[in-house]
Amino acid sequence: MKKIIELNIRDSFTPSAVFIDGISRSGKAGVAVAISSLERTEHVQNKYIFDTIMTNYELGFLNKKAAIDQLITEIDFTLYFNYLGRNLNTHVHDWSSVLHSRDPSMYKQRMQRKDNLKTAKIIFDEIEKEKPMSINTCEELLLHRELFLEAFNNLFVVVVLRHPVEIVFSWHRTGRGERYGSDKRFIHPTFGSKQNPIPSFALSWSKIYQKLKPLDRVIKSIDYLYRDYFREKQKLTPVEKGKFHWVSFENFSENTETVLNDIASFLGTKTSSATKRMCNNQRFPRKLDRNEFLKKIKAIEHHASAKEYRILMKLCEDYEKLFSPKFSISSIVNENNIEYQKDFNSYLSKPDFNKGKRVN
């Protein structure tokens, strides 16, 4: 008989675990950089390990205790190594580089530390005194919140959602309807055969996924993921609601100072002398362009099937009921006096960064 070994789950020593959650391309990276400008924050970490842990747990490849242990281990190692100056991202053009953090000189000083018992004591004393917040991006945490709620006593989740038109446009322009399992740079787990790879979120409707054209796949995927978020938002208990803060990317973009102050209050901190610089580097605040928004709708309508386009329009209506964005589908969708590019790739340039600063 195989001996059962019990895994002991230790308490995390990270004072506050903060996650910026949302569907891919929702704008959470820019929001996360702005949040990491706040006092007591470590610079944002952009790691896929959290998404992998959630997927493996959901599909039964990882049991609950092991998943929680991995979450705690990753967060604690990252914080300790941050204070030690180890494994820091110093790539000059990355938005997640410590060179563009709230206090780059602090990280440069940490890089000089030696890894020994004396330094370890100093680090743990500093963590106890400074009570830093670990800032991390992830996807679909809301759907797996039980893991994170058990792993971290002091958990904060900022959920960033964006208008479905913007998400669909961005996904299709970046090839999300075809890249899963075929693009070596697009490292996401897939299932089924190598000839017909299926992303984890589409497993329950895999036959439909395989039959759809790329843009229709994207629309169906976004609808499926957003419906999950809407449903789980309604299921939050009163205690869980206190752990989650909801942000629309449109509101953050145009009312950055107000929304960021609300987030700071939620986290129990405040803005810093670096906040304006780091927001400006992400082009916040930014003015939303009504004509560009309408062009995207028209381009999607031109390429999508009538069925999937109707699904997108209904999703947009439901999103707008929750967040009341500046532009609504009902007010502009029937406008026809607009010129638009039929080729998504020639329509707008992809986001580009130079020395951590958004340049387009």
C-alpha positions in Angstrom: 0.0 0.0 0.0 1.4 3.4 -1.0 2.2 5.6 1.9 0.3 8.9 1.9 2.6 11.9 2.6 0.9 15.0 4.1 2.0 18.3 2.7 2.4 21.1 5.3 1.3 24.5 4.1 3.3 27.2 5.8 2.1 30.8 6.3 3.3 33.3 3.7 5.7 36.0 5.0 4.6 38.5 2.3 2.7 41.2 4.1 0.3 42.0 1.2 -0.2 39.9 -1.9 -1.7 42.2 -4.6 -2.9 40.7 -8.0 -4.0 42.7 -11.0 -6.5 40.3 -12.6 -8.2 40.4 -16.0 -8.6 38.8 -19.4 -5.5 39.1 -21.6 -5.3 42.5 -23.5 -7.6 44.2 -20.9 -5.0 46.9 -20.2 -4.0 45.4 -16.8 -0.3 45.8 -17.5 -0.5 49.5 -17.7 -2.8 49.7 -14.7 -0.4 47.4 -12.8 2.6 49.7 -13.5 0.5 52.7 -12.2 -0.3 50.7 -9.1 3.3 49.9 -8.5 4.0 53.6 -8.3 2.2 53.7 -5.0 3.9 53.9 -1.6 5.1 50.5 -0.1 4.8 48.6 -3.4 7.4 46.4 -5.0 7.7 46.8 -8.8 5.1 44.8 -10.8 5.9 41.1 -11.6 4.7 39.8 -14.9 4.8 36.0 -14.5 2.8 33.2 -16.1 3.4 30.7 -13.3 0.1 31.8 -11.6 -1.9 31.1 -14.7 -0.2 27.7 -15.0 -1.0 26.8 -11.4 -4.6 27.7 -11.8 -5.0 25.7 -15.1 -3.3 22.6 -13.7 -5.5 22.8 -10.5 -8.7 23.3 -12.5 -8.0 20.3 -14.7 -7.0 18.0 -11.9 -3.2 17.8 -12.6 -2.5 19.5 -9.3 -4.3 19.0 -6.0 -5.5 22.0 -3.9 -2.7 21.8 -1.3 0.0 21.6 -3.9 -1.5 24.5 -5.8 -1.7 26.7 -2.6 1.9 25.7 -1.7 3.2 26.7 -5.1 1.4 30.1 -4.9 2.9 30.9 -1.5 6.3 29.7 -2.6 6.3 31.8 -5.7 5.2 35.0 -3.9 7.6 34.6 -1.0 10.6 33.7 -3.1 9.9 36.7 -5.4 9.7 39.1 -2.5 12.8 37.8 -0.8 14.8 37.8 -4.0 13.6 41.4 -4.7 15.0 42.5 -1.3 18.2 40.5 -2.1 18.5 42.1 -5.5 18.4 38.7 -7.3 16.5 37.7 -10.5 15.4 41.3 -11.1 14.2 42.3 -14.6 16.7 44.9 -15.8 15.7 44.8 -19.5 15.8 48.4 -20.6 12.7 48.3 -22.8 10.4 46.3 -20.5 7.6 48.0 -18.7 8.1 45.5 -15.9 11.8 46.4 -15.6 13.0 47.7 -12.2 14.9 50.4 -14.1 11.5 52.1 -14.6 10.2 51.4 -11.1 9.2 53.8 -8.3 12.7 53.8 -7.0 15.3 52.3 -9.3 18.2 53.3 -7.0 16.7 51.1 -4.3 17.0 48.0 -6.5 20.5 48.9 -7.6 21.5 49.1 -3.9 19.9 45.7 -3.2 21.9 44.2 -6.0 25.1 44.7 -3.9 23.9 42.5 -1.1 25.5 39.2 -0.3 23.3 36.2 0.3 24.1 35.0 3.8 22.5 34.7 7.2 23.3 38.2 8.2 21.7 39.6 5.1 18.7 37.3 5.5 18.0 38.7 9.0 18.3 42.3 7.7 15.9 41.5 4.9 13.2 39.9 7.2 13.5 42.9 9.6 13.0 45.3 6.7 10.0 43.3 5.4 8.5 43.4 8.9 9.1 47.1 9.2 8.2 48.3 5.7 5.3 46.0 5.1 5.8 45.9 1.3 3.1 44.9 -1.2 3.9 42.3 -3.8 2.3 43.5 -7.2 1.6 40.7 -9.7 -0.4 40.4 -12.9 -2.5 37.3 -13.7 -5.5 36.1 -15.7 -8.7 34.5 -14.4 -7.9 34.7 -10.7 -11.5 35.5 -9.9 -12.5 32.1 -11.3 -10.0 30.4 -8.9 -10.2 32.7 -6.0 -10.6 29.9 -3.4 -6.9 29.1 -3.9 -5.7 32.6 -3.4 -8.0 33.3 -0.5 -6.6 30.3 1.3 -3.0 31.1 0.4 -2.9 34.7 1.5 -4.4 36.3 4.6 -3.8 39.8 3.3 -5.0 39.4 -0.3 -6.0 42.2 -2.6 -7.3 41.8 -6.1 -7.8 44.6 -8.6 -9.9 43.3 -11.5 -9.4 45.2 -14.8 -12.1 44.8 -17.5 -12.2 46.5 -20.9 -14.8 47.1 -23.5 -15.3 43.8 -25.4 -14.8 45.6 -28.7 -11.3 46.6 -27.7 -10.5 43.1 -26.4 -11.8 41.3 -29.6 -10.0 43.8 -31.8 -6.7 43.3 -30.0 -7.0 39.5 -29.8 -7.7 39.2 -33.5 -5.0 41.7 -34.5 -2.4 39.7 -32.5 -3.6 36.4 -33.9 -5.2 34.9 -30.8 -7.6 32.9 -33.0 -4.7 30.9 -34.5 -1.7 31.1 -32.2 -2.6 28.6 -29.4 -0.4 25.6 -29.8 1.3 26.9 -33.0 3.3 29.9 -32.1 6.5 29.1 -30.1 6.5 32.6 -28.5 2.9 32.2 -27.4 3.6 29.9 -24.4 0.2 28.8 -23.1 -0.9 25.2 -22.3 -3.1 23.6 -24.8 -5.0 20.2 -24.9 -6.1 17.6 -27.4 -4.0 16.8 -30.5 -1.1 18.8 -31.7 -2.9 19.2 -35.0 -6.0 20.7 -33.3 -4.8 22.3 -30.0 -7.4 23.7 -27.7 -6.8 26.4 -25.0 -8.0 25.5 -21.5 -10.9 28.0 -21.6 -12.4 26.3 -24.7 -12.3 22.7 -23.5 -16.0 22.6 -22.7 -16.8 23.8 -26.3 -13.8 22.4 -28.1 -15.8 21.0 -31.2 -17.3 24.5 -31.8 -13.9 26.1 -31.3 -12.3 23.9 -34.0 -15.0 24.7 -36.5 -14.9 28.5 -36.1 -12.8 30.9 -38.2 -10.2 32.9 -36.3 -12.2 36.1 -35.6 -15.3 34.1 -34.7 -13.1 32.0 -32.3 -11.9 35.2 -30.7 -15.5 36.6 -30.2 -16.7 33.3 -28.8 -13.7 33.1 -26.5 -14.2 36.6 -25.1 -17.9 36.0 -24.6 -17.2 32.8 -22.7 -14.5 34.4 -20.5 -16.5 37.6 -19.8 -19.6 35.5 -18.9 -17.5 33.7 -16.4 -16.4 36.9 -14.9 -19.9 38.4 -14.7 -21.3 35.2 -13.2 -18.5 34.9 -10.6 -18.8 38.6 -9.7 -22.4 37.9 -8.6 -21.3 34.9 -6.5 -18.9 36.8 -4.3 -19.6 36.6 -0.6 -19.6 39.8 1.5 -16.1 38.8 2.8 -14.8 38.1 -0.7 -16.2 41.4 -2.0 -13.9 43.2 0.4 -10.9 41.5 -1.3 -11.9 42.6 -4.9 -11.8 46.1 -6.4 -13.3 46.5 -9.9 -11.9 48.9 -12.5 -12.9 49.6 -16.1 -10.0 50.4 -18.3 -11.9 53.2 -20.0 -12.5 54.9 -16.7 -8.9 54.4 -15.6 -7.7 55.9 -18.9 -9.6 59.1 -18.7 -9.9 59.6 -14.9 -6.5 58.2 -13.9 -5.9 60.3 -10.8 -9.4 59.6 -9.3 -9.4 55.9 -10.0 -5.8 55.4 -8.9 -6.6 57.2 -5.6 -9.6 54.8 -5.1 -7.2 51.8 -5.7 -4.7 53.3 -3.2 -7.4 53.6 -0.6 -8.4 50.0 -1.2 -4.8 48.9 -0.7 -4.3 51.1 2.3 -1.6 53.2 0.8 -1.1 56.5 -1.2 0.5 57.9 -4.3 4.2 58.7 -4.4 6.5 61.2 -6.0 6.9 58.7 -8.9 3.2 58.2 -9.7 2.9 61.0 -12.3 6.1 59.8 -14.1 5.0 56.2 -14.2 1.5 57.0 -15.3 2.8 59.2 -18.0 5.1 56.4 -19.2 1.9 54.3 -19.8 0.1 57.2 -21.5 -2.2 57.8 -18.5 -4.4 59.7 -18.6 -5.3 59.3 -22.2 -8.3 60.5 -24.3 -10.5 57.9 -25.8 -11.2 58.4 -29.5 -14.8 57.8 -30.6 -14.0 57.5 -34.3 -11.3 54.9 -33.6 -13.7 52.9 -31.5 -16.3 53.0 -34.3 -13.8 51.9 -36.9 -12.9 48.9 -34.8 -16.6 47.9 -34.6 -17.0 48.3 -38.3 -13.9 46.2 -39.0 -15.1 43.5 -36.8 -18.5 43.5 -38.3 -17.0 43.2 -41.8 -15.0 40.1 -40.9 -17.1 38.3 -38.4 -20.1 36.0 -39.1 -23.5 37.5 -38.4 -24.1 35.0 -35.6 -20.9 35.8 -33.7 -21.3 39.5 -34.3 -24.7 39.4 -32.6 -23.1 37.6 -29.7 -20.5 40.4 -29.4 -23.2 43.1 -29.5 -25.1 41.5 -26.7 -21.9 41.1 -24.6 -21.2 44.8 -25.2 -24.6 45.8 -23.9 -24.1 43.7 -20.8 -20.6 45.2 -20.2 -22.0 48.7 -20.6 -24.7 48.1 -18.0 -22.0 47.3 -15.5 -19.5 50.1 -16.3 -21.3 52.8 -18.3 -18.3 53.6 -20.6 -18.0 56.8 -22.5 -19.0 55.2 -25.8 -21.9 52.8 -26.0 -22.8 50.4 -28.8 -26.4 51.6 -29.0 -25.4 55.2 -29.6 -23.0 54.6 -32.5 -23.3 51.1 -34.0 -25.7 52.2 -36.8 -23.4 55.0 -38.0 -22.3 54.3 -41.5 -20.4 57.5 -42.5 -17.1 56.3 -41.4 -14.1 55.0 -43.3 -12.3 52.0 -41.9 -9.5 49.6 -42.7 -10.6 46.0 -43.5 -7.1 44.7 -42.8 -6.7 44.5 -39.0 -2.9 44.5 -39.1 -2.7 47.7 -41.2 -5.3 49.5 -39.1 -3.3 50.4 -36.0 0.3 49.8 -34.9 0.8 47.3 -32.0 1.7 48.7 -28.6 5.4 49.5 -28.5 7.7 50.4 -25.6 11.0 52.3 -25.6 13.0 52.2 -22.3 9.8 51.2 -20.5 7.7 54.0 -21.9 4.7 53.4 -24.1 5.5 55.3 -27.4 2.3 54.7 -29.4 
